Amino acid sequence: MKSALFVAAAVLAFVMISSGTAAATYRNRLDLVGSNGLMVGSQTSDIDVDPARNVAYLGSYVDLGVAVVDIRDRTNPVVVDILTTDYVGADDRVASSDSADVDINGDLLAVASQTFSEGAFAGVSLYDITDVFHPVFRGQVWTGGTHDVQIDPRWPDRPYVYSANMESDDPDHGHHVSIIDASDWTQPVVLTDYVSPEPQGAQGLSFNSAHDLTLLVHPDTGHVLLYVAYWDSGLRIVDVTDAAHPREIGSLDYMPTLTPRGLIDTCCAHYAQPTPSGHFVLLEDEVGIGLAGGVHILRADGCDGVHTCIVAQVGFWPPPIPSPQAMAIMAEIRAGVSTYGVVQRFFTRDVHNLDVQEDRFLAPSYSSGLYLVDMSDKTNPEQVAFWVGAVDMKTACHGRNTLNPWGYQGDCFIQAREVWGAKFGEAVPGSPSDFFIYASDFWDGLLILTTRSQ
């Protein structure tokens, strides 16, 4: 029987004990060592970080721009610049965009934008980050709305950027993956689109749209592979070695159905990322209503661009707090009776943007916090640490933002933590078995944590 022991290490520290034996042991502890509320109540979106150059970039799911954060002092990260997403205005919020995702590779920063107000830009913007603390805008390309953006792993030799157009209704690029030729940073162009071969389902049960994507140079063949979480079309694995002619080589099809309670089941592939070997792919779901979506561990042997590819599930990790989400909202909608469900957000406990290594992964899980999961045994993934705290949420949610010209007043109502994304970092000085983790919280901005091996 598994047992667990929780040990407090100051207010913001935590441990998770996990053991397959009768004797309780714990394997890791996570400590919060630094944070920055960024733009107060800004609804922080995704994060990318370059630990070697001591910089982190965080987007905003509203129109407050991209925060550039100096992390030289891990205990005291400092915002040094804000990249506006009011591309067509004069910082007046009349036609502004969000920055739903950011990605960096070398001296390139790519920002994914969807419209926040009418007339705004929607697509991918490119910045030169030779000076990492002061990015310089170079160019952008329209897709109708980009939710996730990734740079080719062989940039700049392969000058391609990949855009998942989840929220776009553009007639040419909406819901597709756009492959962008950025050989001229100032005038990037869409080279071609990849589209899932699955048709839309009947009775509205299937919504096929590219949500998130990652890339891998397969170590066995050198082929460049694209992994797409295509919502109700499941996982699509695409060989983009010839970027102008993407070729699907494997998939795990989702077949959405209705449960007896009227909820959609087997749906909502949100994020996909392979292990560095390419032998496994992790796919997580963002269900939104009902029990929280978890992480599928898929064997992908042969998905290398050369051999026959079969994708099969070998393991599954459910979030440890899978309590129902947004059920009060649904009751209010269906029964017409006020249950104060408006205070309960959708997607409050689903696993969100993962970061994957060969034998472990990080699982940000919105209001459930952040989990470190050991998957040495792919059939039996096991959480070994978690973080559930929140940093002065009253201030973070309700204070006034002084880092933009509008004095944005934060207000996240009764929400607490909502961890959006996380990245594995470098070794902690003096202890190579421990490492930093960088995370973004929807309300609380940048979080920097350390693992402490036990």
Residue pairs with C-beta under 8 A, 6 or more apart in sequence:
1 22
2 18
2 19
2 20
3 17
3 19
3 22
3 24
4 16
4 17
4 18
4 24
5 15
5 17
5 24
5 26
6 14
6 15
6 16
6 17
7 14
7 15
7 17
7 26
7 29
8 14
9 15
9 29
9 31
10 31
11 389
12 31
12 32
12 389
12 391
13 29
13 30
13 31
13 32
14 29
14 30
14 31
14 385
14 386
14 387
14 388
14 389
15 26
15 28
15 29
15 30
15 385
15 454
16 26
16 27
16 28
16 29
16 30
16 372
16 383
16 384
16 385
16 386
17 24
17 25
17 26
17 27
18 25
18 26
18 27
18 374
18 382
18 383
18 384
19 25
19 26
20 382
25 454
26 384
26 454
27 374
27 384
27 385
27 453
27 454
28 372
28 384
28 385
28 451
28 452
28 453
28 454
29 385
29 451
29 452
29 454
30 370
30 372
30 385
30 386
30 387
30 437
30 449
30 450
30 451
30 452
31 449
31 450
31 452
32 387
32 389
32 391
32 447
32 448
32 449
33 74
33 75
33 436
33 448
33 449
33 450
34 71
34 73
34 74
34 75
34 76
34 77
34 447
34 448
35 77
35 391
35 444
35 445
35 446
35 447
35 448
36 69
36 77
36 78
36 79
36 445
36 446
37 391
37 392
37 395
37 396
37 399
37 444
37 445
38 44
38 58
38 67
38 69
38 79
38 403
38 445
38 446
39 60
39 64
39 65
39 67
39 82
39 401
39 403
39 404
39 408
39 410
39 445
40 395
40 396
40 397
40 398
40 399
40 400
40 401
40 402
40 408
40 410
41 396
41 397
41 398
41 399
41 401
41 408
41 409
41 410
41 411
41 412
41 443
42 60
42 62
42 64
42 67
42 401
42 408
42 410
42 445
43 60
43 61
43 62
43 64
43 412
43 442
43 443
44 58
44 59
44 60
44 61
44 67
44 420
44 440
44 441
44 442
44 443
44 444
44 445
44 446
45 58
45 59
45 60
45 61
45 98
45 99
45 100
45 101
45 420
45 421
45 440
45 442
46 58
46 59
46 100
46 101
46 102
46 148
46 353
46 420
46 421
46 440
47 56
47 57
47 58
47 59
47 102
47 420
47 421
47 422
47 423
47 438
47 439
47 440
47 446
48 56
48 57
48 102
48 103
48 104
48 423
49 55
49 56
49 57
49 71
49 423
49 425
49 438
50 56
50 104
50 132
51 71
51 425
51 426
51 436
51 438
52 426
53 132
54 70
54 71
54 72
54 132
55 68
55 69
55 70
55 71
55 129
55 132
55 133
56 68
56 69
56 71
56 77
56 438
56 446
57 66
57 67
57 68
57 69
57 102
57 104
57 109
58 66
58 67
58 69
58 102
58 440
58 445
58 446
59 66
59 67
59 98
59 99
59 100
59 101
59 102
59 111
59 112
60 66
60 67
60 85
60 98
60 99
61 98
61 100
61 442
62 98
62 116
63 85
63 86
63 93
63 96
63 97
63 98
63 116
63 117
63 120
64 82
64 85
64 401
64 404
64 408
65 82
65 83
65 84
65 85
65 86
65 99
65 404
66 82
66 83
66 85
66 99
66 102
66 111
67 79
67 81
67 82
67 403
67 445
67 446
68 79
68 80
68 81
68 82
68 83
68 132
68 133
68 134
68 135
69 77
69 78
69 79
69 80
69 446
70 77
70 78
70 79
70 80
70 133
71 77
71 438
71 448
74 436
74 448
75 448
77 446
77 448
79 403
80 133
80 134
81 133
81 134
81 135
82 403
82 404
83 99
83 111
83 127
83 135
83 137
84 91
85 96
85 97
85 98
85 99
85 111
85 113
85 116
85 120
85 121
85 125
86 92
86 93
86 94
86 95
86 96
86 97
86 120
87 95
87 96
87 97
87 113
87 120
87 121
87 125
87 140
88 95
88 119
88 120
88 121
89 95
89 96
91 404
91 405
93 117
93 406
94 117
94 119
95 117
95 118
95 119
95 120
95 121
96 116
96 117
96 120
97 113
97 114
97 115
97 116
97 120
97 121
97 122
98 113
98 114
98 115
98 116
99 111
99 112
99 113
100 112
100 113
100 114
100 146
100 147
100 148
101 111
101 112
101 146
101 147
101 148
101 149
102 109
102 110
102 111
102 112
102 149
103 109
103 110
103 149
103 150
103 151
104 110
104 129
104 151
105 151
105 152
105 153
105 155
106 155
106 156
107 128
107 129
107 130
108 126
108 127
108 128
108 129
108 151
108 155
108 156
108 182
108 185
109 126
109 127
109 128
109 129
109 135
110 124
110 125
110 126
110 127
110 149
110 150
110 151
110 161
111 124
111 125
111 126
111 127
111 149
112 124
112 146
112 147
112 148
112 149
112 163
112 164
113 120
113 121
113 122
113 123
113 124
113 125
113 145
113 146
114 122
114 145
114 146
114 147
114 167
114 168
115 121
115 122
115 145
121 140
121 142
122 142
122 143
122 144
122 145
122 146
122 168
122 170
123 140
123 141
123 142
123 143
123 144
123 145
123 146
123 163
124 140
124 141
124 143
124 146
124 149
124 161
124 163
124 180
124 188
125 137
125 139
125 140
126 137
126 138
126 139
126 140
126 161
126 182
126 185
126 188
127 135
127 136
127 137
127 138
128 135
128 136
128 138
128 185
129 135
129 136
130 136
138 185
138 186
139 182
139 184
139 185
139 186
139 187
139 188
140 188
141 180
141 188
141 189
141 190
142 170
143 163
143 165
143 168
143 170
143 173
143 178
143 190
144 165
144 168
144 169
144 170
144 172
144 173
144 174
145 165
145 166
145 167
145 168
145 169
145 170
145 174
146 163
146 164
146 165
146 168
146 178
147 164
147 165
147 166
147 167
147 211
147 212
148 163
148 164
148 166
148 210
148 211
148 212
148 213
149 161
149 162
149 163
149 164
150 161
150 162
150 213
150 214
150 215
151 160
151 161
151 162
152 158
152 159
152 160
152 161
152 162
152 215
152 224
152 243
153 215
153 216
153 217
153 224
154 217
154 224
158 224
158 243
159 181
159 182
159 183
160 179
160 180
160 181
160 182
160 191
160 240
160 243
161 179
161 180
161 182
161 188
162 177
162 178
162 179
162 180
162 213
162 215
162 226
162 240
163 173
163 177
163 178
163 179
163 180
164 177
164 210
164 211
164 212
164 213
164 228
165 173
165 174
165 175
165 176
165 177
165 178
165 209
165 210
166 175
166 209
166 210
166 211
166 231
168 174
168 175
172 190
172 193
173 190
173 193
175 195
175 208
175 209
175 210
176 193
176 194
176 195
176 210
177 193
177 194
177 195
177 210
177 213
177 226
177 228
177 238
177 246
178 190
178 192
178 193
179 190
179 191
179 192
179 193
179 194
179 240
179 243
179 244
179 246
180 188
180 189
180 190
180 191
181 188
181 189
181 190
181 191
181 243
182 188
191 243
191 244
192 243
192 244
192 245
192 246
194 210
194 226
194 228
194 236
194 238
194 240
194 246
194 248
196 208
196 210
196 228
196 230
196 233
196 236
197 248
198 206
198 208
198 230
198 233
198 253
199 208
200 206
200 207
200 208
201 232
201 256
205 232
205 256
205 257
205 258
205 264
206 232
206 233
206 254
206 256
206 267
207 231
207 232
208 230
208 231
208 232
208 233
209 230
209 231
209 233
210 228
210 229
210 230
210 231
211 229
211 230
211 231
211 269
211 270
211 271
212 228
212 229
212 270
212 271
212 272
212 353
213 226
213 227
213 228
213 229
213 272
214 226
214 227
214 272
214 273
214 274
215 224
215 225
215 226
215 227
215 240
216 224
216 225
216 227
216 274
216 276
216 278
217 223
217 224
217 225
218 224
218 225
218 278
218 304
218 305
219 276
219 277
219 278
220 278
220 304
221 304
221 305
221 306
223 239
223 241
223 304
223 305
223 306
224 239
224 240
224 241
224 243
225 237
225 238
225 239
225 240
225 249
225 274
225 278
225 303
225 304
225 305
226 237
226 238
226 239
226 240
226 246
227 235
227 236
227 237
227 238
227 272
227 273
227 274
227 281
228 235
228 236
228 237
228 238
228 272
229 235
229 269
229 270
229 271
229 272
229 283
229 284
230 236
230 269
231 267
231 268
231 269
231 270
232 254
232 256
232 267
232 268
232 269
233 253
233 254
233 269
234 251
234 252
234 253
234 254
234 269
234 283
235 250
235 251
235 252
235 269
235 272
235 281
235 283
235 298
235 311
236 248
236 250
236 251
237 248
237 249
237 250
237 251
237 281
237 300
237 303
237 309
237 311
238 246
238 247
238 248
238 249
239 246
239 247
239 248
239 249
239 305
240 246
241 305
249 303
249 305
249 309
250 300
250 302
250 303
250 309
250 310
250 311
251 311
252 283
252 296
252 298
252 311
252 312
252 313
254 266
254 267
254 269
255 266
256 264
256 265
256 266
256 267
257 264
257 265
257 266
258 264
258 265
259 265
259 290
261 290
263 289
263 290
264 287
267 285
267 287
268 285
268 286
268 287
268 288
268 293
269 283
269 284
269 285
270 284
270 285
270 286
270 293
270 350
270 352
271 283
271 284
271 286
271 352
271 353
271 354
272 281
272 282
272 283
272 284
273 281
273 282
273 354
273 355
273 356
274 280
274 281
274 282
274 300
274 356
275 281
275 282
275 356
275 357
275 358
276 357
276 358
277 358
278 300
278 303
278 304
279 299
279 300
279 301
280 297
280 298
280 299
280 300
280 314
280 378
281 298
281 300
281 303
281 311
282 295
282 296
282 297
282 298
282 354
282 356
282 361
283 295
283 296
283 298
284 293
284 294
284 295
284 296
284 350
284 351
284 352
284 354
284 363
285 293
285 294
285 296
285 350
285 351
286 293
286 347
286 350
286 351
286 352
287 293
287 325
287 347
287 350
288 325
288 326
288 346
288 347
288 350
289 325
289 326
289 327
289 329
289 330
289 346
290 324
290 325
290 327
291 322
291 323
291 324
291 325
292 318
292 319
292 321
292 322
292 323
292 325
292 348
292 349
292 350
292 351
292 365
292 368
293 319
293 350
293 351
294 316
294 317
294 318
294 319
294 322
294 351
295 316
295 317
295 351
295 354
295 361
295 363
295 373
295 381
296 313
296 315
296 316
297 313
297 314
297 315
297 316
297 317
297 375
297 378
297 379
297 381
298 311
298 312
298 313
298 314
299 311
299 312
299 313
299 314
299 378
300 309
300 311
301 310
302 308
302 309
302 310
303 309
303 311
314 378
314 379
315 375
315 377
315 378
315 379
315 380
315 381
316 381
317 363
317 373
317 375
317 381
317 383
319 349
319 350
319 351
319 363
319 365
319 368
319 371
320 368
320 371
320 383
320 386
321 349
321 365
321 368
322 349
323 349
325 344
325 345
325 346
325 347
325 348
325 349
325 350
326 341
326 344
326 345
326 346
326 347
326 348
327 341
327 344
328 339
328 340
328 341
328 344
329 341
329 342
329 344
329 346
330 341
331 337
331 339
331 341
332 338
332 339
332 341
332 342
343 413
343 414
345 415
345 418
347 366
348 366
348 367
348 418
349 365
349 366
349 367
349 368
350 365
350 366
351 363
351 364
351 365
352 364
352 365
352 366
352 419
352 420
352 421
353 364
353 420
353 421
353 422
354 361
354 362
354 363
354 364
354 422
355 361
355 362
355 421
355 422
355 423
355 424
356 362
357 424
359 374
359 375
359 376
360 372
360 373
360 374
360 375
360 376
360 384
361 372
361 373
361 375
362 370
362 371
362 372
362 373
362 422
362 423
362 424
362 437
362 439
363 370
363 371
363 372
363 373
364 370
364 371
364 419
364 420
364 421
364 422
364 439
365 371
365 419
366 417
366 418
366 419
366 420
366 442
367 415
367 416
367 417
367 418
368 388
369 386
369 387
369 388
369 389
369 417
369 419
370 386
370 387
370 419
370 422
370 437
370 439
370 447
370 449
371 383
371 385
371 386
372 383
372 384
372 385
372 386
372 437
372 451
373 381
373 382
373 383
373 384
374 381
374 382
374 383
374 384
375 381
375 382
385 451
387 419
387 447
387 449
388 417
389 417
390 396
390 416
390 417
390 441
390 444
391 444
391 447
393 412
393 415
393 416
393 417
393 443
393 444
396 410
396 412
396 443
396 444
396 445
397 410
397 411
397 412
397 413
397 415
397 443
398 409
398 410
398 411
398 412
399 410
400 407
400 408
400 409
400 410
401 407
401 408
401 409
401 410
410 443
412 442
412 443
415 442
415 443
416 443
417 441
417 443
417 444
418 441
418 442
418 443
419 439
419 440
419 441
419 442
419 447
420 439
420 440
420 441
420 442
421 439
421 440
422 437
422 438
422 439
422 440
423 437
423 438
423 439
424 435
424 437
425 435
425 436
425 437
425 438
426 435
426 436
427 433
427 434
427 435
428 434
428 435
428 436
428 450
428 451
431 453
433 453
434 450
434 451
434 452
434 453
435 450
435 451
436 448
436 449
436 450
437 448
437 449
437 450
437 451
438 446
438 447
438 448
438 449
439 446
439 447
439 448
439 449
440 446
440 447
441 447
